[in-house]
Amino acid sequence: MPPLRRIDREDDPDLLLYQSLRAHSRRRGDGRFLCEGAPVVERALRAGITVESVLVIEKRLDRIQHHIPPQVSLLVIPDRWLDRVAGRGHQTGVYACGRHPGWQNEHGAVTTLMTLAGRPDPILLALPRVTTPRNLGAILRVAAGLGVEGVLLGEQCTDPFHRQVVRASMGTLFTIPMVRSTAYADDLEQLAHDHDTLHIAVTTSEDALSLYDLDHHLPATPNRPVCLILGHESDGLDPAIESRCPLRLTLPMQRGVDSLNVATATAIFVHELMRRRHLSTNPSAK
């Protein structure tokens, strides 16, 4: 059983820490970030994330206690203090203080990503500039759930350990390899040059190839790494990046709709790539 401590003072340092994590939203300079909700906390623990402590209200203690390893401090507060930790928003009653050690080998992002991907022909996501936390969280949940092998984040992306990203991903971001690029265009070029990666730009441009026509232009599997590149929620992809992609795909819209939410689009395009991979390795499924 983990060591259990009941907090009975409003100025307790551990309680103040959780209030600080909520107030700042983003990962703090010391690497600490907030997990909210029992499923998110449990996924962080299973994924081997460094969890310094778990804080629960009294009535949620039985829900989480048996999931906490002995090296993690378990803090319990009175139910009536829930607002002090959660504010008026996401009141799950179960929280954790995680710690991210910082991005490793940022200048070797491509090598790190391909090593973490774990297979010679991974399907990767490249996100130069997704700035809305809920969108990034939803994209990472899609990536983890559908089997994407790695994600390359640009410096202009919102922090993936922002509390809203962690929450929207339901903690699935802990299970997918992510690296951050400090030289995005160069890293995309290195992926193509050193690893023969096929770059696919997702765009709303009218001259792009329809996703529905992909079978006529690409084998069921290219037998090479594929990197699906998605742009900013409003501005799309930087033209300089889009122009370097040998394949530009769009999803035709109906009834005057100009585009889909970037997370929804990600799900559709990733599903199609995974479907094609499945068909290539399971011919009888065709």
C-alpha positions in Angstrom: 0.0 0.0 0.0 1.2 3.5 -0.7 2.0 5.9 2.2 -1.2 7.8 2.9 -1.3 11.3 4.4 -4.4 13.3 5.1 -4.1 17.1 4.5 -5.9 19.2 7.1 -4.3 22.6 6.6 -5.2 25.0 3.8 -1.6 26.2 3.6 -0.1 22.7 3.3 2.7 22.8 0.7 1.4 19.8 -1.2 -2.0 21.3 -1.5 -0.5 24.6 -2.7 1.5 22.7 -5.3 -1.7 21.2 -6.8 -3.2 24.7 -6.8 -0.2 26.0 -8.7 -0.3 23.2 -11.3 -4.0 24.0 -12.0 -3.4 27.7 -12.2 -0.4 27.5 -14.6 -2.0 24.9 -16.9 1.2 24.3 -18.8 4.1 22.2 -17.6 6.1 24.1 -15.0 9.7 25.0 -15.4 10.6 22.1 -13.1 8.8 19.6 -15.3 5.8 19.1 -13.1 2.4 18.8 -14.7 -1.2 17.9 -13.6 -3.1 14.7 -14.4 -6.9 14.9 -13.8 -9.1 11.9 -13.4 -8.6 8.3 -12.3 -8.2 6.9 -15.9 -5.5 9.5 -16.7 -3.6 8.9 -13.5 -3.8 5.1 -13.9 -2.4 5.4 -17.5 0.4 7.6 -16.3 1.4 5.0 -13.7 1.2 2.1 -16.2 3.3 4.0 -18.7 6.1 4.5 -16.3 5.7 8.3 -16.0 7.3 9.7 -12.9 4.4 10.4 -10.6 5.4 12.2 -7.4 2.1 12.1 -5.7 -1.6 11.4 -6.1 -4.2 13.6 -4.5 -7.8 12.5 -3.9 -10.8 13.6 -2.1 -12.0 11.3 0.7 -14.9 9.7 -1.2 -12.6 8.8 -4.2 -10.0 7.1 -2.0 -11.4 3.5 -2.5 -11.5 4.1 -6.3 -7.8 4.8 -6.7 -5.9 3.5 -3.7 -5.2 0.0 -4.9 -3.7 1.4 -8.2 -1.0 3.5 -6.4 2.5 1.9 -6.0 4.2 2.1 -2.6 6.8 4.7 -3.8 4.1 7.3 -4.7 2.7 9.5 -1.9 -1.1 9.4 -1.6 -2.6 12.6 -0.3 -6.2 12.8 0.9 -8.2 16.0 1.3 -11.8 16.6 2.6 -14.5 16.4 0.0 -15.4 20.0 0.6 -11.9 21.2 -0.5 -12.4 19.9 -4.0 -12.7 23.5 -5.4 -9.3 24.4 -4.1 -7.7 21.9 -6.5 -10.2 21.7 -9.4 -11.7 25.2 -9.4 -15.2 25.2 -10.9 -14.1 23.1 -13.9 -13.0 19.4 -14.2 -13.9 18.1 -10.8 -12.9 14.4 -10.9 -11.7 14.2 -7.3 -8.5 12.3 -8.4 -5.3 14.1 -9.4 -1.6 13.4 -9.8 1.5 15.4 -10.0 3.7 14.0 -12.8 7.1 15.1 -13.8 8.4 15.3 -17.4 12.2 15.3 -17.5 12.4 17.5 -20.5 12.9 16.7 -24.2 15.9 14.6 -24.8 18.2 15.0 -27.8 16.1 17.7 -29.5 18.7 18.2 -32.2 18.6 14.5 -33.0 14.8 14.4 -33.2 14.6 12.2 -36.3 17.0 9.6 -35.1 15.2 9.5 -31.7 11.8 9.2 -33.4 12.7 6.4 -35.7 14.3 4.5 -32.9 11.3 4.9 -30.7 8.9 4.0 -33.5 10.3 0.5 -33.4 9.6 -0.7 -37.0 11.2 0.0 -40.3 8.0 1.3 -42.0 6.2 3.3 -39.3 3.2 5.6 -39.8 4.2 8.9 -38.3 2.4 12.1 -37.5 4.1 15.5 -38.0 2.4 18.5 -36.3 4.4 21.7 -37.0 1.9 24.1 -35.3 -1.2 22.8 -33.5 -1.9 25.4 -30.9 -5.2 24.5 -29.3 -4.7 22.2 -26.4 -7.9 20.3 -26.8 -7.1 19.7 -30.5 -3.7 18.4 -29.7 -5.0 16.1 -27.0 -7.6 14.7 -29.3 -5.0 14.1 -32.0 -2.7 12.3 -29.6 -5.7 10.1 -28.5 -6.4 9.3 -32.2 -2.7 8.5 -32.8 -2.4 6.2 -29.8 -5.7 4.5 -30.4 -5.2 3.8 -34.1 -1.6 2.7 -33.8 0.5 5.6 -35.0 4.2 4.7 -34.2 5.4 8.2 -33.4 4.7 12.0 -33.4 7.0 14.8 -34.4 6.0 18.1 -32.7 7.1 21.5 -33.8 8.3 24.2 -31.4 5.1 26.2 -32.1 2.9 23.3 -30.9 1.2 23.8 -27.6 2.9 21.9 -24.8 1.7 18.3 -24.9 1.8 18.3 -21.1 -0.6 21.2 -20.8 -3.4 20.1 -18.5 -6.0 20.4 -21.2 -3.9 18.3 -23.6 -3.4 15.6 -21.0 -7.1 15.6 -20.2 -8.4 15.6 -23.8 -6.0 12.7 -24.6 -7.4 10.8 -21.6 -3.8 10.1 -20.8 -3.1 8.2 -24.0 -0.3 10.6 -24.8 1.8 8.7 -22.3 1.7 5.6 -24.5 2.9 7.1 -27.8 6.5 8.1 -28.7 6.8 11.9 -29.1 9.8 14.1 -29.9 10.0 17.8 -30.4 11.8 19.4 -33.3 13.8 22.6 -33.1 14.4 22.7 -36.9 11.2 21.4 -38.4 11.9 21.8 -42.2 15.4 20.3 -41.7 14.0 17.3 -39.8 11.3 16.6 -42.4 14.0 16.7 -45.1 16.2 14.3 -43.0 13.2 11.9 -42.6 12.8 11.8 -46.4 16.6 11.6 -47.2 17.8 9.2 -44.6 14.8 7.0 -44.1 13.0 7.3 -47.5 9.9 8.6 -45.8 6.9 9.4 -47.9 5.6 12.8 -46.8 1.8 13.3 -47.2 0.4 16.8 -46.6 -3.2 17.1 -45.5 -4.6 20.2 -47.1 -7.7 22.0 -48.3 -6.2 23.0 -51.6 -8.5 22.4 -54.5 -5.6 21.0 -56.7 -4.7 18.3 -54.1 -5.5 14.7 -54.7 -8.8 13.5 -53.2 -8.4 10.9 -50.5 -11.0 8.8 -52.4 -8.6 8.6 -55.3 -5.6 7.5 -53.3 -5.8 3.9 -54.5 -4.9 5.0 -58.1 -1.8 6.8 -57.0 -0.3 4.8 -54.2 0.2 1.1 -53.6 -1.8 -0.5 -50.7 1.4 -0.1 -48.7 4.4 1.9 -49.9 6.7 -0.4 -47.9 8.4 2.6 -46.5 7.8 5.0 -43.6 4.9 7.4 -44.1 4.7 10.8 -42.4 1.3 12.4 -42.4 1.7 16.2 -42.0 -1.2 18.3 -40.6 -1.2 22.1 -40.2 -2.5 24.8 -37.9 -6.2 24.8 -37.0 -7.0 28.0 -39.0 -4.0 28.6 -41.3 -3.3 25.1 -42.4 0.2 24.1 -43.4 3.0 26.4 -44.1 3.2 26.6 -48.0 7.0 26.0 -47.8 6.4 22.7 -46.0 3.4 21.7 -48.2 5.3 22.3 -51.4 8.0 19.8 -50.4 5.5 17.0 -50.0 5.3 14.6 -53.0 1.7 13.7 -52.1 -0.9 16.2 -51.1 -4.3 14.9 -50.0 -7.6 16.5 -49.3 -11.0 15.3 -48.1 -13.8 16.6 -50.4 -16.4 18.5 -48.5 -20.1 18.8 -49.1 -22.9 21.3 -48.4 -20.6 24.3 -48.2 -18.4 23.0 -45.4 -14.9 24.2 -46.0 -13.0 21.8 -43.7 -13.2 19.5 -40.7 -11.7 20.0 -37.2 -8.0 19.0 -37.4 -8.5 16.2 -34.9 -11.4 14.7 -36.9 -9.3 15.0 -40.1 -6.5 13.2 -38.4 -8.7 10.3 -37.4 -10.0 9.9 -41.0 -6.6 10.0 -42.7 -4.8 7.8 -40.1 -7.6 5.3 -40.3 -7.2 5.1 -44.1 -3.4 4.6 -43.8 -3.9 1.9 -41.2 -6.6 0.2 -43.3 -4.3 0.1 -46.3 -1.5 -1.4 -44.1 -3.9 -4.0 -42.9 -5.0 -5.0 -46.4 -1.4 -5.2 -47.5 -0.4 -7.6 -44.8 -3.7 -9.6 -44.8 -4.6 -10.1 -48.5 -7.6 -12.3 -47.7 -9.2 -9.3 -46.0 -9.7 -7.5 -49.4 
